[in-house]
Amino acid sequence: MGLAYLKEIDAHSRIALWKIEETEAEMIGKLQLDEEEQAKLKSLARGKRSLHWLATRVLLRYLLQTQEYIHCPSDANGKPYLPDFPYEISLTHSYDYAGVMLSTAGLCGIDLEIVKEKVVRIKDKFLKPEELAFIDPAHEVDQLYACWSAKEAVYKLQGNKGVSFLQDMQIKPFTFTPQGVMQLELLKGEHARTYQVYYERFNEYMLAYAVE
């Protein structure tokens, strides 16, 4: 299927999702990998993990509109960046999909999660009691995934490993709809910062993204 979703958020930020139906060889055929990336690919487990990695590289090539090799290393915290392009970047993957977000407006974060009932069993691991209080029982699973994906998106945006979903992030009450926005406060460090996180149900997945 290839490109499954493309969204121009505004003049500065874009999102794309790729549905993976190709083999690894077919994905490699769409790319120009340097020696470092070839070594990285060999280090990955065969199957979904390598396909996710390849799909994000195909999306980068599409979004950046170039046929050339794209250098996309990760920093000490594992956050990807583009040293040769004026964009902030965030990557995501879940089952049959991989996603990329690019922005010139500031740091960005994206997350895609397949929606499963099991999230109900772990809800108190990532949401405080005051957050759980506004979850609508009629939309419990979807709203829990919207909250999880929102926290994951902001976690990727800020780029530091030592941030707890439960202790360092708090979502303000919101009414769940299939597509909406929520306010998320990052409490880590001396200063609190509030992010506007957008979310939407995409087929059997939940997508969330934010820009600094």
C-alpha positions, 0 to 999 in steps of 0.5 A, a space after each residue: 500500500 505504501 503511503 497511507 496518511 499524509 497531513 500538512 499540519 501547518 506551513 511548518 509541520 508535516 506527518 506521513 504514515 507508511 503501511 508496510 506491505 513490502 518485503 525487506 528487499 523491496 524496501 531496500 530497493 527504494 533507498 540508498 543506504 550508506 555503510 553505517 546504515 547498512 551496518 545498522 540494518 544488519 544489527 536489527 532483528 529480521 522482521 518487523 523491526 527492520 521493516 519499521 526502520 526501513 519504512 521510516 527511511 522511505 518516508 524521509 526520502 518522500 517528505 524531503 523530496 530527495 533521491 539522495 542518501 539522508 543522514 539520520 543519526 540519533 543523539 545520546 538519548 536516542 532522539 533522531 535528528 537531521 544534520 543536513 536539513 533544517 527540520 526537527 524530526 520524530 519517528 514512530 512505528 506500530 505493527 504494520 505502520 511506520 510514521 515520520 513527523 518533520 517540523 521547522 517550527 521547533 521540536 516535535 513528537 509523534 506516536 502511533 499505537 495499535 488500540 488494544 483492550 489490555 491498556 485498561 490493566 495498566 492505566 494506573 501505571 501511566 495516569 495519575 488518579 486525577 487523570 483517570 477521573 476524567 476518563 469516559 467509561 463509554 470510550 475508556 480504551 480509546 481515551 486511555 490510548 489517546 493519553 498514552 500516545 500523547 505522553 509518548 509524543 511529548 516524551 519523544 519531543 523533549 528527548 530526555 530519557 529520565 522523564 516519567 509518564 506518571 510522575 513528570 507528565 499530567 494531562 488536563 481534563 478533556 472530553 474524548 472525541 475521535 479527533 481532538 486536542 488535549 493540554 499536557 503539562 511536563 513537570 520535569 525540572 524547575 519549570 513546568 511547560 504545557 504542550 498542546 497535543 493533537 490526537 486522532 483515531 486512525 483505523 485501529 490505531 491512535 495517533 498523537 503529535 505535538 510541536 514545541 
